[in-house]
């Protein structure tokens, strides 16, 4: 049996409706984007459609979670806004 690594993605979505960001983490980025755009995620439902503007790949969940938490922090939000020129 072959071993394979499950990749963990940290992603940033931007709402095409109002320009807000959403930061999340998943192992299946394409499926997760579909969930956000189908209204299956309560926190993003009212701001569809969403587009992926940033993604990072990590080999383990712990590292991905640490980065996700950073991007959700004040400094992380500031970095995102400076990089992607977001509306608050």
N, C-alpha and C positions, 0 to 999 in steps of 0.2 A: 504494500500500500504506500503510495506516494504521500509525502508530507507537503502541505502547502500553507502559506501564511495568509491569514485573513487580514486584509488591509483595513485600516480604520481611517476614515476621512473626517476631517474637520472642514466645514464648509460655511461660506457666507452667501446668503441670498439677498437680493435686493428686490423690493416690491416695485413693479412697474406702475402701480397705482399711485403711490405716494413717496417712493424713494427710501423708505425705511429699510433697515438691515435686520436680518435674522441669522444668528449664529447657531450651528448645531453640529452634531457628530453622528456618523452612521457607518455601517459596513457595506451598504449598497446605495451609492449616491444617486444613481438614475432612478431607482424605485422611490427613494426618499423625496426627490424633487417632485415626482408624480403625486405622492401623498400630499405634499404641500399645495400643489396646484389643483388638486381635486377637492380640497376643502376638508380632508380627513384629519388635519392637524388644527386643533382648536385655536392655538395662539396665532396662526398665520391665515386663518380662513378668510378674514375680512379684507385682506390686503393683496389678494391674487390679481394678476399673475406674478410669479416669482421667477427670477433668473439667477443662475449661479454666477457670482462675480469673483469668487476666490475659493480655492480648495487646496488642502494640504493633506499629505498621506503619511500615516504613522504605522509602524509595524506592531505596536501594541496599544491596547485600550487606555492604559494608564497615561502614556505620553499624549495621546490624543485628547483625553479629558483635561489634562493640565493646560494644553494649548487652548481648548475651547473655553475654559474658565478665564484664561488671560484675555481672550478676545471679547468676552462679556464684561470684563472689568472696565473701569474708567480709562485706564491707559490703553487697553485694547480697542475700546470704542474710538478713542482719540486717533489711534493709529489707522483704523479703518476709514474714519472720516477724512484724514489727511491723504490717504492713498486713493480713495474712491470718491472723494468729494460728495459726501452724502448730505441729505437733508436730515436734521436731527429727529 
